[in-house]
């Protein structure tokens, strides 16, 4: 397992085929961007889903981790859920959040590249592919973005079409548009301070 750290998150990348350790405990809360579900295994948060319906969020968790034991545990997840909500609502971390990230080697490479995109900016799928040294892999980058189960923490919302237009987002195009607008506003406010 490789670990990478950023200001709000500690990224722990699992090797291919390594499952989340232990049962996945989950909790649901409310953000300015709708409801959020976090799922956490023994090594950290393995899922962050955004939506408008708690039942649908739980179904997404079950689909993303088939065969995993899922257990609602809002009491013990109150602190990490609060950290994620604060980060989504304000863009400001309240302590580092441990993430447990699985995926193919290529997906993890894409996700690492996404984490390097500065807040308040975007890159096209093609630019990400070129940055990875694979200029013809724009569609593969898009598929890796679609496979991301850690909304906001792995900022696939910062990837747009080559013409700058906003397209596909696992949690809705309008939510993606709102996230980008919020980040741009925070970036402007931060540079003015």
C-alpha positions as a LaTeX table, in Angstrom:
\begin{tabular}{lrrr}
\hline
Residue & $x$ (\AA) & $y$ (\AA) & $z$ (\AA) \\
\hline
Unk1 & 0.00 & 0.00 & 0.00 \\
Unk2 & 1.36 & 3.43 & $-0.98$ \\
Unk3 & 0.49 & 6.56 & 1.00 \\
Unk4 & 0.35 & 10.09 & $-0.30$ \\
Unk5 & $-0.56$ & 13.12 & 1.82 \\
Unk6 & $-2.27$ & 16.37 & 0.95 \\
Unk7 & $-3.55$ & 19.12 & 3.20 \\
Unk8 & $-7.00$ & 17.61 & 3.80 \\
Unk9 & $-6.42$ & 13.95 & 3.02 \\
Unk10 & $-3.98$ & 11.11 & 3.57 \\
Unk11 & $-4.28$ & 8.91 & 0.48 \\
Unk12 & $-3.63$ & 5.21 & 1.14 \\
Unk13 & $-3.67$ & 3.36 & $-2.19$ \\
Unk14 & $-4.39$ & $-0.38$ & $-1.98$ \\
Unk15 & $-2.74$ & $-2.81$ & $-4.34$ \\
Unk16 & $-4.90$ & $-4.21$ & $-7.13$ \\
Unk17 & $-7.31$ & $-6.84$ & $-5.84$ \\
Unk18 & $-6.85$ & $-5.91$ & $-2.18$ \\
Unk19 & $-10.27$ & $-5.53$ & $-0.59$ \\
Unk20 & $-11.25$ & $-3.06$ & 2.08 \\
Unk21 & $-10.28$ & $-4.54$ & 5.45 \\
Unk22 & $-13.07$ & $-5.29$ & 7.89 \\
Unk23 & $-16.70$ & $-4.41$ & 7.52 \\
Unk24 & $-17.56$ & $-1.12$ & 5.86 \\
Unk25 & $-19.27$ & 1.07 & 8.40 \\
Unk26 & $-21.24$ & 3.97 & 6.97 \\
Unk27 & $-23.01$ & 7.15 & 7.99 \\
Unk28 & $-25.06$ & 9.74 & 6.13 \\
Unk29 & $-25.15$ & 13.49 & 6.70 \\
Unk30 & $-26.26$ & 16.72 & 5.08 \\
Unk31 & $-24.03$ & 19.19 & 3.20 \\
Unk32 & $-24.69$ & 22.31 & 1.18 \\
Unk33 & $-24.31$ & 20.04 & $-1.88$ \\
Unk34 & $-26.95$ & 17.54 & $-0.75$ \\
Unk35 & $-26.64$ & 14.40 & 1.31 \\
Unk36 & $-23.30$ & 12.66 & 1.74 \\
Unk37 & $-22.54$ & 9.07 & 2.65 \\
Unk38 & $-19.15$ & 8.03 & 3.93 \\
Unk39 & $-18.06$ & 4.41 & 4.12 \\
Unk40 & $-15.09$ & 3.50 & 6.26 \\
Unk41 & $-13.04$ & 0.32 & 6.57 \\
Unk42 & $-10.17$ & $-0.44$ & 8.93 \\
Unk43 & $-7.70$ & 1.80 & 7.02 \\
Unk44 & $-9.87$ & 4.84 & 6.43 \\
Unk45 & $-12.73$ & 6.21 & 4.37 \\
Unk46 & $-13.22$ & 4.09 & 1.26 \\
Unk47 & $-16.32$ & 5.82 & $-0.13$ \\
Unk48 & $-17.78$ & 9.32 & $-0.28$ \\
Unk49 & $-21.03$ & 9.52 & $-2.24$ \\
Unk50 & $-23.14$ & 12.60 & $-2.89$ \\
Unk51 & $-26.86$ & 12.57 & $-3.62$ \\
Unk52 & $-30.35$ & 13.54 & $-2.61$ \\
Unk53 & $-31.67$ & 10.26 & $-1.21$ \\
Unk54 & $-30.21$ & 8.21 & 1.66 \\
Unk55 & $-31.56$ & 4.93 & 0.30 \\
Unk56 & $-29.99$ & 5.57 & $-3.11$ \\
Unk57 & $-26.67$ & 6.41 & $-1.46$ \\
Unk58 & $-26.70$ & 3.13 & 0.46 \\
Unk59 & $-27.47$ & 1.29 & $-2.79$ \\
Unk60 & $-24.47$ & 2.98 & $-4.43$ \\
Unk61 & $-22.28$ & 1.79 & $-1.56$ \\
Unk62 & $-23.52$ & $-1.80$ & $-1.89$ \\
Unk63 & $-22.95$ & $-1.70$ & $-5.67$ \\
Unk64 & $-19.43$ & $-0.30$ & $-5.30$ \\
Unk65 & $-18.43$ & $-2.94$ & $-2.75$ \\
Unk66 & $-20.32$ & $-6.11$ & $-3.65$ \\
Unk67 & $-20.02$ & $-8.82$ & $-1.05$ \\
Unk68 & $-18.70$ & $-6.46$ & 1.63 \\
Unk69 & $-20.39$ & $-6.43$ & 5.00 \\
Unk70 & $-22.07$ & $-3.02$ & 5.34 \\
Unk71 & $-23.08$ & $-1.66$ & 8.72 \\
Unk72 & $-24.72$ & 1.65 & 9.57 \\
Unk73 & $-22.66$ & 3.25 & 12.35 \\
Unk74 & $-23.49$ & 6.96 & 12.64 \\
Unk75 & $-22.34$ & 7.21 & 16.27 \\
Unk76 & $-18.71$ & 6.13 & 15.77 \\
Unk77 & $-18.43$ & 7.88 & 12.40 \\
Unk78 & $-19.67$ & 11.24 & 13.68 \\
Unk79 & $-16.20$ & 12.81 & 13.67 \\
Unk80 & $-15.03$ & 11.69 & 10.20 \\
Unk81 & $-18.47$ & 12.48 & 8.76 \\
Unk82 & $-18.21$ & 15.96 & 10.27 \\
Unk83 & $-14.75$ & 16.40 & 8.74 \\
Unk84 & $-16.03$ & 15.44 & 5.29 \\
Unk85 & $-19.09$ & 17.70 & 5.62 \\
Unk86 & $-16.90$ & 20.63 & 6.72 \\
Unk87 & $-14.55$ & 20.05 & 3.79 \\
Unk88 & $-17.42$ & 19.89 & 1.29 \\
Unk89 & $-19.14$ & 22.95 & 2.73 \\
Unk90 & $-16.14$ & 25.18 & 3.34 \\
Unk91 & $-13.22$ & 23.70 & 1.38 \\
Unk92 & $-11.25$ & 23.93 & 4.61 \\
Unk93 & $-10.04$ & 20.75 & 6.26 \\
Unk94 & $-10.50$ & 20.14 & 9.98 \\
Unk95 & $-7.62$ & 17.72 & 10.39 \\
Unk96 & $-6.39$ & 15.19 & 7.86 \\
Unk97 & $-8.81$ & 12.50 & 6.68 \\
Unk98 & $-7.46$ & 9.01 & 5.98 \\
Unk99 & $-8.66$ & 7.55 & 2.68 \\
Unk100 & $-8.48$ & 3.88 & 1.68 \\
Unk101 & $-8.37$ & 3.80 & $-2.12$ \\
Unk102 & $-8.67$ & 0.76 & $-4.37$ \\
Unk103 & $-8.71$ & 0.51 & $-8.15$ \\
Unk104 & $-6.62$ & $-0.59$ & $-11.08$ \\
Unk105 & $-3.08$ & 0.69 & $-11.47$ \\
Unk106 & $-4.23$ & 3.01 & $-14.28$ \\
Unk107 & $-7.18$ & 4.34 & $-12.25$ \\
Unk108 & $-4.90$ & 5.08 & $-9.33$ \\
Unk109 & $-2.45$ & 6.85 & $-11.64$ \\
Unk110 & $-5.29$ & 9.01 & $-12.97$ \\
Unk111 & $-6.60$ & 9.72 & $-9.48$ \\
Unk112 & $-3.15$ & 10.80 & $-8.30$ \\
Unk113 & $-3.02$ & 13.20 & $-11.26$ \\
Unk114 & $-6.45$ & 14.58 & $-10.36$ \\
Unk115 & $-5.32$ & 15.23 & $-6.80$ \\
Unk116 & $-2.57$ & 17.45 & $-8.23$ \\
Unk117 & $-5.08$ & 19.75 & $-9.98$ \\
Unk118 & $-5.16$ & 22.94 & $-7.92$ \\
Unk119 & $-8.42$ & 23.95 & $-6.28$ \\
Unk120 & $-10.33$ & 26.41 & $-8.42$ \\
Unk121 & $-8.87$ & 25.14 & $-11.70$ \\
Unk122 & $-9.84$ & 22.49 & $-14.23$ \\
Unk123 & $-8.10$ & 20.23 & $-16.73$ \\
Unk124 & $-9.55$ & 18.47 & $-19.74$ \\
Unk125 & $-9.58$ & 14.69 & $-20.01$ \\
Unk126 & $-7.04$ & 15.07 & $-22.82$ \\
Unk127 & $-4.75$ & 17.26 & $-20.71$ \\
Unk128 & $-4.79$ & 14.69 & $-17.90$ \\
Unk129 & $-3.99$ & 11.95 & $-20.42$ \\
Unk130 & $-1.08$ & 14.01 & $-21.84$ \\
Unk131 & 0.21 & 14.72 & $-18.32$ \\
Unk132 & 0.29 & 10.96 & $-17.79$ \\
Unk133 & 2.28 & 10.50 & $-21.00$ \\
Unk134 & $-0.66$ & 8.81 & $-22.76$ \\
Unk135 & $-2.08$ & 11.48 & $-25.10$ \\
Unk136 & $-4.56$ & 9.07 & $-26.72$ \\
Unk137 & $-6.04$ & 7.91 & $-23.40$ \\
Unk138 & $-8.62$ & 10.69 & $-22.85$ \\
Unk139 & $-11.52$ & 8.21 & $-22.86$ \\
Unk140 & $-9.70$ & 5.93 & $-20.44$ \\
Unk141 & $-9.19$ & 8.95 & $-18.15$ \\
Unk142 & $-12.94$ & 9.63 & $-18.36$ \\
Unk143 & $-13.67$ & 6.01 & $-17.39$ \\
Unk144 & $-11.29$ & 6.30 & $-14.42$ \\
Unk145 & $-13.12$ & 9.46 & $-13.33$ \\
Unk146 & $-16.43$ & 7.59 & $-13.56$ \\
Unk147 & $-15.00$ & 4.77 & $-11.41$ \\
Unk148 & $-14.03$ & 7.13 & $-8.59$ \\
Unk149 & $-15.97$ & 6.39 & $-5.37$ \\
Unk150 & $-14.45$ & 9.22 & $-3.32$ \\
Unk151 & $-16.33$ & 12.37 & $-4.34$ \\
Unk152 & $-14.49$ & 15.62 & $-3.64$ \\
Unk153 & $-11.50$ & 13.81 & $-2.06$ \\
Unk154 & $-10.41$ & 12.62 & $-5.49$ \\
Unk155 & $-11.48$ & 15.70 & $-7.44$ \\
Unk156 & $-12.80$ & 14.21 & $-10.67$ \\
Unk157 & $-15.18$ & 17.18 & $-10.74$ \\
Unk158 & $-12.18$ & 19.27 & $-11.86$ \\
Unk159 & $-12.00$ & 17.44 & $-15.19$ \\
Unk160 & $-13.97$ & 18.91 & $-18.11$ \\
Unk161 & $-14.28$ & 18.51 & $-21.86$ \\
Unk162 & $-11.58$ & 19.92 & $-24.13$ \\
Unk163 & $-13.80$ & 22.91 & $-24.95$ \\
Unk164 & $-14.16$ & 23.69 & $-21.21$ \\
Unk165 & $-17.77$ & 22.55 & $-21.01$ \\
Unk166 & $-18.94$ & 20.53 & $-18.06$ \\
Unk167 & $-19.93$ & 16.96 & $-18.78$ \\
Unk168 & $-20.60$ & 13.71 & $-16.96$ \\
Unk169 & $-20.25$ & 13.43 & $-13.22$ \\
Unk170 & $-21.23$ & 10.40 & $-11.21$ \\
Unk171 & $-23.15$ & 12.60 & $-8.79$ \\
Unk172 & $-24.81$ & 14.89 & $-11.34$ \\
Unk173 & $-23.69$ & 17.61 & $-13.73$ \\
Unk174 & $-25.42$ & 20.36 & $-11.74$ \\
Unk175 & $-23.59$ & 19.28 & $-8.59$ \\
Unk176 & $-20.30$ & 19.31 & $-10.55$ \\
Unk177 & $-21.06$ & 22.83 & $-11.79$ \\
Unk178 & $-21.81$ & 23.97 & $-8.22$ \\
Unk179 & $-18.62$ & 22.39 & $-6.86$ \\
Unk180 & $-16.50$ & 24.12 & $-9.50$ \\
Unk181 & $-18.20$ & 27.48 & $-8.88$ \\
Unk182 & $-17.67$ & 27.12 & $-5.12$ \\
Unk183 & $-14.00$ & 26.22 & $-5.55$ \\
Unk184 & $-13.44$ & 29.13 & $-7.94$ \\
Unk185 & $-15.03$ & 31.51 & $-5.42$ \\
Unk186 & $-12.84$ & 30.13 & $-2.60$ \\
Unk187 & $-9.73$ & 30.46 & $-4.78$ \\
Unk188 & $-10.53$ & 34.10 & $-5.59$ \\
Unk189 & $-11.30$ & 34.89 & $-1.94$ \\
Unk190 & $-8.06$ & 33.17 & $-0.86$ \\
Unk191 & $-5.94$ & 35.11 & $-3.33$ \\
Unk192 & $-7.53$ & 38.40 & $-2.27$ \\
Unk193 & $-6.71$ & 37.78 & 1.40 \\
\hline
\end{tabular}
